[in-house]
């Protein structure tokens, strides 16, 4: 078993990562181009790109999602991994002052909209269930940690 971003992968899943099908490779290129075209975010600039790619290849290799679902998956993985990275950095005591959740929100909203439009939406959302639950916690923690303190000083 291998762990990638908190997800446990079996040998079968790792096979998809190490030897992706032509279909998976094609969907990867489509999803990467879509994020670049829609949001001007280049894959090379993603900090956790290797983990995003591994997860994408595993999920698409196992489930053979439609193109729309693949794009939704890629956007959601990008959003999740970026927010997770920010949380890890900030939990170590470093503040990323110029990072705002609203800057990434359009990517997440596009992911949700594309997922709803995908013919295999229920299967995609079932696969993303754990990531979606983690996102809820990450977003809540991010907002709580960034909110101005309402405590009165001195007492």
Backbone as ProteinMPNN parsed JSONL, in Angstrom:
{"seq_chain_A": "XXXXXXXXXXXXXXXXXXXXXXXXXXXXXXXXXXXXXXXXXXXXXXXXXXXXXXXXXXXXXXXXXXXXXXXXXXXXXXXXXXXXXXXXXXXXXXXXXXXXXXXXXXXXXXXXXXXXXXXXXXXXXXXXXXXXXXXXXXXXXXXXXXXXXXXXXXX", "coords_chain_A": {"N_chain_A": [[0.83, -1.191, 0.0], [0.39, 2.282, -0.645], [0.671, 5.726, 0.305], [-0.826, 8.687, -0.713], [-1.345, 12.021, -0.397], [-2.913, 11.43, 1.86], [-4.563, 9.408, 0.983], [-5.084, 5.975, 0.623], [-3.591, 3.667, -1.532], [-3.999, 0.82, -3.559], [-2.161, -1.927, -5.071], [-3.254, -2.285, -7.637], [-4.293, 0.268, -8.156], [-1.913, 1.732, -8.173], [-0.792, 0.765, -10.476], [-2.175, 2.098, -12.465], [-1.2, 4.632, -12.122], [1.538, 4.388, -12.713], [1.556, 3.308, -15.239], [-0.214, 4.679, -17.219], [-3.22, 4.545, -19.186], [-3.773, 5.226, -22.722], [-6.177, 6.643, -22.887], [-6.407, 7.81, -20.322], [-4.117, 9.429, -20.306], [-4.818, 11.189, -22.388], [-7.105, 12.436, -21.287], [-5.9, 13.693, -19.15], [-4.27, 15.624, -20.44], [-6.27, 17.173, -21.626], [-7.614, 18.144, -19.335], [-5.564, 19.607, -18.057], [-5.022, 21.575, -19.992], [-7.499, 22.817, -19.971], [-7.661, 24.016, -17.388], [-5.564, 25.815, -17.674], [-6.522, 27.416, -19.795], [-8.984, 28.386, -18.802], [-8.368, 29.578, -16.325], [-5.801, 30.54, -16.422], [-3.736, 29.102, -15.162], [-0.862, 27.412, -15.0], [0.236, 24.055, -15.229], [2.883, 23.485, -14.539], [3.429, 25.338, -12.585], [2.11, 24.57, -10.345], [2.421, 23.715, -7.016], [2.257, 21.167, -5.807], [2.27, 19.336, -7.868], [3.021, 16.719, -8.663], [1.668, 15.011, -6.888], [-0.993, 15.672, -7.484], [-1.143, 14.803, -10.133], [-0.652, 12.04, -9.82], [-2.877, 11.231, -8.265], [-4.954, 11.929, -10.04], [-4.383, 10.257, -12.274], [-4.713, 7.764, -11.042], [-7.465, 7.815, -10.219], [-8.848, 8.293, -12.671], [-7.866, 6.195, -14.193], [-8.945, 4.015, -12.84], [-11.712, 4.491, -12.929], [-12.48, 5.497, -15.397], [-13.584, 8.047, -16.205], [-15.797, 10.475, -17.778], [-14.91, 13.144, -20.081], [-15.745, 15.677, -19.093], [-16.116, 15.088, -16.387], [-13.499, 14.412, -15.761], [-12.178, 16.86, -16.015], [-13.481, 18.28, -13.985], [-12.618, 16.746, -11.817], [-9.823, 17.188, -11.903], [-9.708, 19.984, -11.409], [-10.804, 20.026, -8.83], [-8.928, 18.491, -7.432], [-6.686, 20.146, -7.722], [-7.554, 22.448, -6.322], [-7.973, 21.367, -3.747], [-5.383, 20.327, -3.104], [-3.818, 22.651, -3.152], [-4.973, 24.216, -1.124], [-4.528, 22.511, 1.037], [-1.72, 22.5, 1.112], [-1.237, 25.195, 1.771], [-2.387, 25.225, 4.319], [-0.66, 23.443, 5.667], [1.798, 24.824, 5.525], [1.13, 27.178, 6.92], [0.477, 26.087, 9.391], [2.917, 25.553, 10.388], [3.751, 27.921, 11.293], [4.275, 29.923, 9.488], [3.071, 32.65, 7.602], [1.113, 33.157, 4.776], [0.67, 35.863, 3.342], [-0.392, 36.973, 0.975], [-2.205, 35.165, 0.019], [-5.479, 34.354, -0.671], [-8.553, 32.856, -0.028], [-10.685, 33.428, -1.703], [-9.426, 33.859, -4.113], [-9.024, 31.351, -5.182], [-11.535, 30.285, -5.224], [-13.161, 30.446, -7.642], [-12.118, 28.314, -9.168], [-12.837, 26.075, -7.685], [-15.66, 26.366, -7.732], [-16.125, 26.1, -10.465], [-15.318, 23.476, -10.767], [-17.319, 22.144, -9.313], [-19.597, 22.877, -10.826], [-18.966, 21.695, -13.302], [-18.874, 19.043, -12.522], [-21.541, 18.564, -11.862], [-22.655, 18.782, -14.398], [-21.528, 16.622, -15.698], [-22.001, 13.405, -17.158], [-21.448, 11.238, -15.591], [-21.61, 12.095, -12.999], [-22.618, 11.215, -10.363], [-20.914, 9.008, -9.785], [-18.389, 10.236, -9.874], [-18.615, 12.126, -7.757], [-18.954, 10.357, -5.666], [-16.438, 9.14, -5.595], [-14.958, 11.36, -4.907], [-15.775, 11.865, -2.357], [-14.342, 11.658, 0.165], [-12.35, 13.584, -0.226], [-13.949, 15.839, -0.518], [-15.081, 16.008, 2.055], [-12.747, 16.48, 3.526], [-12.092, 18.937, 2.404], [-14.137, 20.574, 3.402], [-13.397, 20.729, 6.107], [-10.822, 21.857, 5.855], [-11.429, 24.351, 4.694], [-13.064, 25.486, 6.677], [-11.201, 25.57, 8.83], [-9.282, 27.25, 7.67], [-10.708, 29.659, 7.377], [-11.373, 30.173, 10.058], [-8.804, 30.441, 11.2], [-7.886, 32.685, 9.89], [-9.657, 34.639, 10.534], [-10.31, 37.768, 12.151], [-9.529, 38.17, 15.562], [-12.039, 37.985, 18.011], [-11.854, 38.322, 20.636], [-11.544, 40.201, 23.603], [-8.846, 42.27, 24.476], [-6.694, 41.885, 27.278], [-8.405, 40.628, 29.034]], "CA_chain_A": [[0.0, 0.0, 0.0], [1.096, 3.555, -0.719], [-0.188, 6.841, 0.706], [-0.662, 9.926, -1.452], [-2.291, 13.01, 0.123], [-3.828, 10.831, 2.81], [-5.385, 8.372, 0.374], [-4.362, 4.722, 0.5], [-3.724, 3.115, -2.876], [-3.617, -0.573, -3.714], [-1.264, -2.209, -6.204], [-4.013, -2.042, -8.865], [-4.343, 1.709, -8.359], [-0.572, 2.198, -8.527], [-0.551, 0.384, -11.859], [-2.715, 3.172, -13.304], [-0.308, 5.777, -11.965], [2.83, 4.116, -13.339], [1.375, 2.913, -16.624], [-1.557, 5.161, -17.578], [-3.734, 4.198, -20.511], [-3.86, 6.385, -23.627], [-7.366, 7.42, -22.518], [-6.077, 8.605, -19.138], [-3.167, 10.46, -20.759], [-5.577, 12.169, -23.174], [-7.942, 13.195, -20.364], [-4.967, 14.529, -18.386], [-3.904, 16.775, -21.276], [-7.475, 18.003, -21.772], [-7.866, 18.815, -18.055], [-4.491, 20.585, -17.84], [-5.273, 22.691, -20.916], [-8.712, 23.506, -19.542], [-7.314, 24.891, -16.266], [-4.748, 26.9, -18.228], [-7.359, 28.306, -20.598], [-10.046, 29.017, -18.021], [-7.877, 30.344, -15.169], [-4.403, 30.924, -16.633], [-2.906, 28.415, -14.169], [-0.059, 26.413, -15.685], [0.537, 22.882, -14.422], [4.262, 23.568, -14.05], [3.492, 26.251, -11.439], [1.414, 23.976, -9.209], [3.441, 23.271, -6.064], [2.138, 19.735, -5.508], [1.822, 18.787, -9.15], [3.213, 15.271, -8.753], [0.582, 14.363, -6.163], [-2.217, 15.887, -8.256], [-1.083, 13.927, -11.303], [-0.804, 10.653, -9.363], [-4.276, 11.013, -7.903], [-5.751, 11.999, -11.262], [-4.163, 9.027, -13.044], [-5.337, 6.646, -10.326], [-8.92, 7.897, -10.28], [-9.326, 8.136, -14.046], [-7.524, 4.834, -14.604], [-9.871, 3.059, -12.221], [-13.13, 4.782, -13.154], [-12.718, 5.853, -16.808], [-14.547, 9.141, -16.191], [-16.006, 11.278, -18.981], [-14.025, 14.317, -20.152], [-16.24, 16.715, -18.186], [-15.813, 14.635, -15.027], [-12.04, 14.488, -15.595], [-11.837, 18.265, -15.783], [-13.972, 18.584, -12.635], [-11.707, 16.058, -10.902], [-8.541, 17.905, -11.901], [-9.908, 21.257, -10.726], [-11.007, 19.766, -7.4], [-7.634, 18.067, -6.879], [-5.858, 21.347, -7.661], [-8.061, 23.272, -5.222], [-7.709, 20.641, -2.504], [-3.95, 20.24, -2.813], [-3.319, 23.995, -2.871], [-5.444, 24.598, 0.2], [-3.819, 21.655, 1.989], [-0.354, 23.008, 1.198], [-1.287, 26.452, 2.527], [-2.628, 24.871, 5.716], [0.573, 22.849, 6.211], [2.783, 25.903, 5.68], [0.698, 28.085, 7.988], [0.512, 25.382, 10.682], [4.314, 25.606, 10.82], [4.009, 29.266, 11.798], [4.513, 30.872, 8.396], [1.842, 33.225, 7.054], [1.133, 33.504, 3.354], [-0.179, 37.058, 3.4], [-1.061, 37.302, -0.287], [-3.101, 34.079, -0.38], [-6.858, 34.543, -0.255], [-9.417, 31.766, -0.466], [-11.489, 33.919, -2.819], [-8.658, 33.752, -5.352], [-9.183, 29.983, -5.69], [-12.935, 29.886, -5.23], [-13.697, 30.179, -8.983], [-11.695, 26.985, -9.615], [-13.698, 25.124, -6.986], [-17.028, 26.504, -8.247], [-16.127, 25.515, -11.804], [-15.26, 22.031, -10.566], [-18.648, 21.698, -8.897], [-20.494, 23.034, -11.973], [-18.624, 20.669, -14.291], [-19.266, 17.755, -11.973], [-22.997, 18.461, -12.006], [-22.944, 18.602, -15.82], [-20.968, 15.365, -16.193], [-22.955, 12.289, -17.191], [-21.061, 10.305, -14.535], [-21.492, 12.902, -11.785], [-22.731, 10.473, -9.099], [-19.706, 8.205, -9.57], [-17.302, 11.164, -9.56], [-18.799, 12.67, -6.417], [-18.707, 9.269, -4.72], [-14.982, 9.009, -5.513], [-14.44, 12.567, -4.26], [-16.429, 12.031, -1.055], [-13.361, 11.93, 1.224], [-11.71, 14.867, -0.512], [-14.937, 16.877, -0.215], [-15.155, 16.135, 3.515], [-11.51, 17.146, 3.935], [-12.191, 20.332, 1.974], [-14.98, 21.288, 4.367], [-12.583, 20.98, 7.297], [-9.76, 22.796, 5.476], [-12.012, 25.684, 4.493], [-13.463, 25.969, 7.994], [-9.977, 25.914, 9.558], [-8.661, 28.4, 7.019], [-11.491, 30.847, 7.728], [-11.215, 30.396, 11.498], [-7.436, 30.905, 11.477], [-7.677, 33.992, 9.272], [-10.637, 35.61, 11.047], [-9.803, 38.604, 13.222], [-9.925, 37.697, 16.879], [-13.124, 38.772, 18.607], [-11.593, 38.379, 22.084], [-11.068, 41.488, 24.105], [-7.501, 42.221, 25.04], [-6.561, 42.175, 28.693], [-9.33, 40.031, 29.953]], "C_chain_A": [[0.871, 1.25, 0.0], [0.139, 4.658, -0.297], [0.176, 8.08, -0.102], [-1.742, 10.871, -0.98], [-3.342, 12.366, 1.014], [-4.725, 9.749, 2.247], [-4.551, 7.106, 0.222], [-4.643, 4.12, -0.866], [-3.239, 1.675, -2.904], [-2.656, -0.713, -4.891], [-1.969, -1.929, -7.528], [-4.065, -0.549, -9.184], [-2.982, 2.245, -8.784], [-0.221, 1.846, -9.962], [-1.04, 1.487, -12.796], [-1.825, 4.411, -13.262], [0.977, 5.578, -12.765], [2.722, 3.771, -14.81], [-0.012, 3.357, -17.095], [-1.944, 4.764, -19.0], [-3.699, 5.433, -21.404], [-5.072, 7.263, -23.31], [-7.058, 8.342, -21.347], [-5.125, 9.731, -19.497], [-3.894, 11.562, -21.518], [-6.421, 13.049, -22.254], [-7.095, 14.134, -19.51], [-4.631, 15.791, -19.18], [-5.087, 17.727, -21.451], [-7.722, 18.805, -20.492], [-6.831, 19.9, -17.778], [-4.715, 21.806, -18.728], [-6.49, 23.5, -20.485], [-8.423, 24.472, -18.389], [-6.476, 26.074, -16.744], [-5.61, 27.903, -18.974], [-8.384, 29.065, -19.764], [-9.508, 29.946, -16.931], [-6.429, 30.821, -15.3], [-3.489, 30.363, -15.535], [-2.176, 27.291, -14.891], [0.297, 25.282, -14.726], [1.923, 22.975, -13.798], [4.379, 24.428, -12.797], [2.769, 25.714, -10.208], [2.458, 23.349, -8.291], [3.415, 21.775, -5.793], [1.677, 18.98, -6.754], [1.982, 17.281, -9.25], [2.089, 14.517, -8.055], [-0.744, 14.501, -6.911], [-2.251, 14.926, -9.437], [-1.281, 12.465, -10.904], [-2.256, 10.344, -9.025], [-5.174, 10.996, -9.14], [-5.617, 10.697, -12.052], [-4.811, 7.829, -12.36], [-6.849, 6.665, -10.477], [-9.451, 7.665, -11.687], [-9.03, 6.726, -14.557], [-8.493, 3.8, -14.058], [-11.319, 3.25, -12.656], [-13.473, 5.194, -14.577], [-13.794, 6.935, -16.933], [-14.67, 9.807, -17.557], [-15.058, 12.48, -18.947], [-14.448, 15.404, -19.181], [-15.93, 16.344, -16.74], [-14.308, 14.707, -14.756], [-11.585, 15.917, -15.317], [-12.275, 18.672, -14.378], [-13.047, 17.968, -11.583], [-10.389, 16.813, -10.783], [-8.652, 19.238, -11.161], [-10.027, 21.045, -9.217], [-9.698, 19.325, -6.747], [-6.682, 19.249, -6.749], [-6.261, 22.204, -6.464], [-7.7, 22.644, -3.878], [-6.222, 20.669, -2.154], [-3.351, 21.603, -2.494], [-3.718, 24.434, -1.471], [-4.744, 23.781, 1.291], [-2.388, 22.138, 2.189], [-0.301, 24.303, 2.009], [-1.489, 26.152, 4.016], [-1.36, 24.299, 6.363], [1.609, 23.932, 6.481], [2.401, 26.806, 6.85], [0.67, 27.402, 9.353], [1.931, 25.331, 11.243], [4.712, 27.015, 11.275], [4.313, 30.303, 10.735], [3.171, 31.375, 7.884], [2.062, 33.556, 5.58], [0.152, 34.655, 3.203], [-0.967, 37.319, 2.113], [-1.925, 36.157, -0.822], [-4.482, 34.334, 0.205], [-7.709, 33.428, -0.846], [-10.259, 32.176, -1.669], [-10.756, 33.842, -4.157], [-8.838, 32.384, -6.002], [-10.631, 29.555, -5.842], [-13.501, 29.644, -6.64], [-13.301, 28.8, -9.526], [-12.596, 25.926, -8.978], [-15.122, 25.169, -7.548], [-17.148, 25.922, -9.655], [-16.082, 23.992, -11.716], [-16.637, 21.476, -10.218], [-19.624, 21.768, -10.078], [-20.231, 21.958, -13.031], [-19.027, 19.276, -13.805], [-20.765, 17.53, -12.135], [-23.373, 18.179, -13.456], [-22.488, 17.246, -16.358], [-21.996, 14.243, -16.128], [-22.665, 11.265, -16.088], [-20.834, 11.02, -13.203], [-21.62, 12.098, -10.495], [-21.478, 9.639, -8.788], [-18.529, 9.101, -9.189], [-17.433, 11.674, -8.133], [-18.614, 11.597, -5.349], [-17.203, 9.079, -4.511], [-14.384, 10.182, -4.735], [-14.988, 12.789, -2.848], [-15.431, 12.39, 0.048], [-12.652, 13.259, 1.014], [-12.672, 16.003, -0.181], [-15.08, 17.092, 1.291], [-13.91, 16.84, 4.053], [-11.528, 18.616, 3.565], [-13.042, 21.144, 2.94], [-14.179, 21.664, 5.605], [-11.5, 22.008, 6.989], [-10.296, 24.217, 5.349], [-12.419, 26.282, 5.84], [-12.231, 26.42, 8.789], [-9.313, 27.157, 8.983], [-9.376, 29.684, 7.424], [-11.324, 31.179, 9.2], [-9.839, 30.963, 11.834], [-7.16, 32.287, 10.912], [-8.605, 35.063, 9.824], [-9.999, 36.46, 12.145], [-10.345, 38.115, 14.563], [-11.008, 38.61, 17.45], [-12.943, 38.888, 20.121], [-11.093, 39.757, 22.475], [-9.687, 41.312, 24.725], [-7.541, 42.566, 26.528], [-7.645, 41.552, 29.55], [-10.415, 39.338, 29.329]], "O_chain_A": [[1.958, 1.263, 0.579], [-1.069, 4.549, -0.512], [1.341, 8.473, -0.166], [-2.929, 10.581, -1.132], [-4.522, 12.709, 0.938], [-5.571, 9.22, 2.966], [-3.421, 7.167, -0.262], [-5.792, 4.069, -1.307], [-2.194, 1.351, -2.34], [-2.378, 0.248, -5.608], [-1.354, -1.393, -8.45], [-3.903, -0.147, -10.336], [-2.899, 3.112, -9.653], [0.562, 2.549, -10.6], [-0.395, 1.78, -13.803], [-1.713, 5.143, -14.245], [1.448, 6.506, -13.422], [3.69, 3.922, -15.555], [-0.884, 2.523, -17.341], [-1.098, 4.663, -19.89], [-3.607, 6.557, -20.91], [-5.006, 8.485, -23.447], [-7.408, 9.522, -21.375], [-5.301, 10.863, -19.046], [-3.615, 12.744, -21.313], [-6.451, 14.268, -22.419], [-7.525, 15.241, -19.186], [-4.701, 16.899, -18.649], [-4.918, 18.946, -21.427], [-8.005, 20.002, -20.552], [-7.177, 20.989, -17.319], [-4.608, 22.942, -18.264], [-6.509, 24.723, -20.618], [-8.884, 25.613, -18.407], [-6.655, 27.199, -16.277], [-5.446, 29.111, -18.803], [-8.624, 30.25, -19.995], [-10.112, 30.979, -16.642], [-5.896, 31.441, -14.379], [-2.592, 31.05, -15.045], [-2.798, 26.329, -15.342], [0.618, 25.519, -13.561], [2.112, 22.582, -12.646], [5.324, 24.269, -12.026], [2.81, 26.334, -9.145], [3.281, 22.547, -8.734], [4.466, 21.176, -5.57], [0.812, 18.106, -6.691], [1.148, 16.622, -9.87], [1.609, 13.503, -8.561], [-1.529, 13.553, -6.966], [-3.28, 14.306, -9.707], [-2.002, 11.733, -11.581], [-2.799, 9.322, -9.447], [-6.052, 10.141, -9.264], [-6.619, 10.104, -12.451], [-5.394, 6.974, -13.027], [-7.453, 5.65, -10.823], [-10.409, 6.914, -11.869], [-9.842, 6.133, -15.268], [-8.823, 2.826, -14.735], [-12.073, 2.28, -12.743], [-14.651, 5.236, -14.932], [-14.776, 6.774, -17.657], [-13.766, 9.718, -18.388], [-14.477, 12.791, -17.908], [-13.602, 15.997, -18.512], [-15.524, 17.2, -15.954], [-13.893, 15.029, -13.642], [-10.711, 16.148, -14.482], [-11.525, 19.334, -13.66], [-12.735, 18.604, -10.576], [-9.901, 17.047, -9.677], [-7.775, 19.578, -10.367], [-9.434, 21.78, -8.426], [-9.393, 19.742, -5.63], [-5.947, 19.344, -5.766], [-5.409, 22.633, -5.686], [-7.184, 23.317, -2.986], [-5.854, 21.001, -1.027], [-2.461, 21.7, -1.649], [-2.897, 24.961, -0.721], [-4.41, 24.315, 2.349], [-1.899, 22.177, 3.317], [0.589, 24.478, 2.842], [-0.839, 26.756, 4.869], [-1.036, 24.649, 7.498], [2.227, 23.953, 7.545], [3.247, 27.156, 7.673], [0.824, 28.071, 10.374], [2.123, 25.093, 12.436], [5.872, 27.263, 11.603], [4.585, 31.458, 11.063], [2.231, 30.593, 7.75], [3.068, 34.156, 5.202], [-1.039, 34.45, 2.967], [-2.086, 37.831, 2.164], [-2.331, 36.176, -1.984], [-4.638, 34.508, 1.414], [-7.591, 33.102, -2.028], [-10.517, 31.362, -2.556], [-11.387, 33.768, -5.211], [-8.807, 32.266, -7.227], [-10.921, 28.567, -6.517], [-14.268, 28.697, -6.813], [-14.069, 28.186, -10.267], [-13.056, 25.001, -9.647], [-15.72, 24.125, -7.809], [-18.166, 25.318, -9.993], [-16.734, 23.3, -12.499], [-17.063, 20.46, -10.766], [-20.388, 20.831, -10.308], [-21.167, 21.383, -13.585], [-19.468, 18.438, -14.592], [-21.203, 16.439, -12.501], [-24.306, 17.42, -13.718], [-23.01, 16.775, -17.369], [-22.762, 14.14, -15.17], [-23.555, 10.508, -15.699], [-19.996, 10.62, -12.395], [-20.799, 12.278, -9.596], [-21.043, 9.583, -7.638], [-17.76, 8.768, -8.288], [-16.461, 11.657, -7.378], [-18.164, 11.896, -4.243], [-16.749, 8.881, -3.384], [-13.417, 10.012, -3.992], [-14.687, 13.804, -2.22], [-15.662, 13.343, 0.792], [-12.384, 13.979, 1.975], [-12.259, 17.02, 0.377], [-15.189, 18.229, 1.749], [-14.008, 17.696, 4.932], [-11.036, 19.454, 4.32], [-12.701, 22.282, 3.261], [-14.274, 22.79, 6.094], [-11.281, 22.931, 7.774], [-9.686, 25.167, 5.839], [-12.147, 27.452, 6.11], [-12.216, 27.515, 9.352], [-8.837, 28.015, 9.727], [-8.736, 30.677, 7.773], [-11.152, 32.345, 9.555], [-9.725, 31.866, 12.662], [-6.283, 32.992, 11.411], [-8.377, 36.254, 9.615], [-9.241, 35.95, 12.97], [-11.498, 37.698, 14.661], [-10.911, 39.835, 17.383], [-13.776, 39.48, 20.808], [-10.315, 40.384, 21.756], [-9.412, 40.325, 25.407], [-8.312, 43.418, 26.97], [-7.786, 41.931, 30.713], [-11.273, 38.786, 30.019]]}, "name": "protein", "num_of_chains": 1, "seq": "XXXXXXXXXXXXXXXXXXXXXXXXXXXXXXXXXXXXXXXXXXXXXXXXXXXXXXXXXXXXXXXXXXXXXXXXXXXXXXXXXXXXXXXXXXXXXXXXXXXXXXXXXXXXXXXXXXXXXXXXXXXXXXXXXXXXXXXXXXXXXXXXXXXXXXXXXXX"}
